[in-house]
Amino acid sequence: MLRRLLPLVLVLLATQVSASEPERPSRADLQRALSLYEQSVVRVRGSRAAGPGIIVGTEGQVLTSVSHVNLEAAQVEYGGRTLPATVVLANAYLKVAVVAAPAGTYPAAAVKPNTGNLPGQWLIGIIPGKGKRKNTPASALARKAPAPFFDVDLALPPGSPLYDETGRLVAVSVQRKGRGCRALPLDVVRQQLATRVATP
């Protein structure tokens, strides 16, 4: 399992420098995020709960909420199929998990190499549609919360991705918070994965 985790860690640990000032995402940015969301978001199911997860590795690694998994196993609903998945990371304090679906080729989300300090930046989330309503992209400013989390005024269920204006994954929702949600930056997940690989 660590063999499948290592390529994901290497991708997530890549770095780049960006000096652009944050701007409110345009309508085109929102539509781009929606398209990427519909390609890479799956449903993760444990014995007591289910919810969204985002494919972050081309080999089937999925980032989701820890509430959607059991200690060692989960299921991933992808492409009209229900696939068995192994839990490779589960952290109750950070409220996140990474599961690995069966080996194959999957449409992984584009990941921002360095998420930096997210509070004060505009982020994009996808509000899930209910009934006949379609999924709706929306943007909001990230706000400070107790470290390492931040809050955003988007009603996203745990396990939902948050994107920057270019459609790159920067964080994951881990808890509903009032009319919004509490989220965890991707950098924190990177650190957890790196630790897991270093100390199997």
MOVENSUL-V863943 format. One record per residue. N is the residue number from 1. RES is the residue in one letter. OMEGA is omega in whole degrees, 0 to 359 (* if undefined). NEAR is the number of other ideal C-beta (glycine too) atoms within 8 Angstrom. D_CENTER is the distance of its C-alpha to the mean C-alpha in Angstrom with 1 decimal. Layout:
N_RES_OMEGA_NEAR_D_CENTER + N_RES_OMEGA_NEAR_D_CENTER
This chain:
1_M_179_7_20.2 + 2_L_177_8_20.0 + 3_R_179_5_21.3 + 4_R_181_13_18.2 + 5_L_185_16_16.0 + 6_L_179_9_18.0 + 7_P_178_9_17.2 + 8_L_179_14_13.5 + 9_V_181_12_14.5 + 10_L_178_8_16.9 + 11_V_184_9_14.7 + 12_L_181_13_12.2 + 13_L_178_8_15.4 + 14_A_183_7_17.1 + 15_T_171_6_18.4 + 16_Q_183_6_19.7 + 17_V_177_5_21.5 + 18_S_184_6_21.0 + 19_A_184_3_23.7 + 20_S_178_5_23.0 + 21_E_180_3_23.2 + 22_P_177_7_20.5 + 23_E_179_7_21.7 + 24_R_181_5_20.7 + 25_P_179_10_18.9 + 26_S_177_7_21.5 + 27_R_177_5_21.7 + 28_A_177_6_21.1 + 29_D_180_13_17.9 + 30_L_180_13_16.7 + 31_Q_177_9_18.0 + 32_R_179_10_16.3 + 33_A_179_14_12.8 + 34_L_180_12_13.9 + 35_S_179_9_15.2 + 36_L_178_12_12.2 + 37_Y_184_13_10.1 + 38_E_177_8_13.1 + 39_Q_193_7_13.2 + 40_S_180_12_9.9 + 41_V_179_12_8.7 + 42_V_175_12_10.6 + 43_R_180_9_12.0 + 44_V_185_20_12.1 + 45_R_172_11_15.4 + 46_G_182_13_17.3 + 47_S_185_3_20.9 + 48_R_183_3_20.4 + 49_A_178_7_17.3 + 50_A_179_7_14.8 + 51_G_185_13_11.8 + 52_P_172_13_8.8 + 53_G_182_16_6.3 + 54_I_179_16_5.0 + 55_I_182_15_7.7 + 56_V_178_13_7.6 + 57_G_183_14_11.3 + 58_T_178_7_14.3 + 59_E_175_12_15.8 + 60_G_176_15_13.4 + 61_Q_185_16_10.9 + 62_V_175_17_8.0 + 63_L_184_13_5.2 + 64_T_176_19_6.1 + 65_S_179_15_8.6 + 66_V_180_13_11.8 + 67_S_182_9_13.8 + 68_H_184_16_13.0 + 69_V_167_14_14.7 + 70_N_183_8_18.1 + 71_L_186_6_19.2 + 72_E_186_5_19.6 + 73_A_176_11_18.6 + 74_A_175_14_16.5 + 75_Q_177_11_16.6 + 76_V_177_16_14.4 + 77_E_185_10_15.8 + 78_Y_177_10_15.8 + 79_G_180_3_18.6 + 80_G_180_3_20.7 + 81_R_173_6_20.8 + 82_T_186_6_19.7 + 83_L_174_11_19.0 + 84_P_181_7_19.4 + 85_A_178_15_16.7 + 86_T_179_9_17.2 + 87_V_179_14_15.3 + 88_V_176_11_15.1 + 89_L_175_11_13.5 + 90_A_183_10_13.8 + 91_N_184_10_14.3 + 92_A_181_6_15.9 + 93_Y_180_4_16.4 + 94_L_176_12_12.9 + 95_K_180_12_11.8 + 96_V_175_16_9.0 + 97_A_170_14_9.7 + 98_V_178_17_9.5 + 99_V_180_16_11.8 + 100_A_175_14_14.0 + 101_A_179_13_15.5 + 102_P_182_7_19.1 + 103_A_181_5_19.8 + 104_G_177_7_19.8 + 105_T_186_4_18.4 + 106_Y_180_11_15.1 + 107_P_183_7_13.6 + 108_A_176_11_10.8 + 109_A_173_12_8.8 + 110_A_185_9_10.7 + 111_V_175_11_9.5 + 112_K_185_10_11.5 + 113_P_183_7_13.8 + 114_N_185_9_14.5 + 115_T_176_9_12.7 + 116_G_182_6_15.9 + 117_N_188_5_16.9 + 118_L_178_12_14.6 + 119_P_183_8_17.0 + 120_G_179_7_19.3 + 121_Q_176_10_17.2 + 122_W_178_13_16.4 + 123_L_181_16_12.8 + 124_I_174_16_12.1 + 125_G_180_17_10.5 + 126_I_178_15_11.7 + 127_I_183_11_14.1 + 128_P_177_8_14.6 + 129_G_177_9_18.3 + 130_K_182_4_20.7 + 131_G_180_4_23.7 + 132_K_179_3_24.8 + 133_R_180_6_22.6 + 134_K_173_4_20.2 + 135_N_185_10_16.6 + 136_T_176_9_17.1 + 137_P_179_13_15.3 + 138_A_180_10_16.1 + 139_S_178_11_15.9 + 140_A_177_11_16.7 + 141_L_174_9_17.4 + 142_A_182_14_15.4 + 143_R_181_9_17.9 + 144_K_175_5_18.8 + 145_A_177_8_18.2 + 146_P_181_3_19.3 + 147_A_7_4_17.8 + 148_P_186_6_15.3 + 149_F_168_10_13.6 + 150_F_181_13_14.1 + 151_D_177_13_14.7 + 152_V_184_16_14.3 + 153_D_175_8_16.7 + 154_L_184_13_14.5 + 155_A_183_7_14.8 + 156_L_175_15_11.3 + 157_P_178_10_11.2 + 158_P_182_15_9.2 + 159_G_181_15_6.1 + 160_S_179_15_5.7 + 161_P_171_16_3.9 + 162_L_185_15_6.6 + 163_Y_168_15_8.9 + 164_D_186_11_12.2 + 165_E_179_11_15.4 + 166_T_179_8_15.4 + 167_G_177_12_12.3 + 168_R_180_10_10.4 + 169_L_181_14_6.8 + 170_V_184_12_7.6 + 171_A_177_15_5.6 + 172_V_176_17_3.9 + 173_S_181_18_7.0 + 174_V_184_15_9.1 + 175_Q_172_8_12.4 + 176_R_183_10_14.6 + 177_K_184_7_17.0 + 178_G_177_4_20.1 + 179_R_180_4_19.4 + 180_G_180_13_16.0 + 181_C_172_17_13.2 + 182_R_186_13_12.5 + 183_A_180_15_9.3 + 184_L_179_14_8.8 + 185_P_181_12_9.0 + 186_L_179_14_7.6 + 187_D_180_9_11.4 + 188_V_177_10_11.7 + 189_V_177_15_9.5 + 190_R_181_11_11.7 + 191_Q_179_8_14.7 + 192_Q_179_12_14.1 + 193_L_179_14_13.8 + 194_A_178_10_16.8 + 195_T_180_8_18.8 + 196_R_180_12_18.2 + 197_V_183_10_19.6 + 198_A_182_5_22.4 + 199_T_182_4_23.6 + 200_P_*_4_23.2
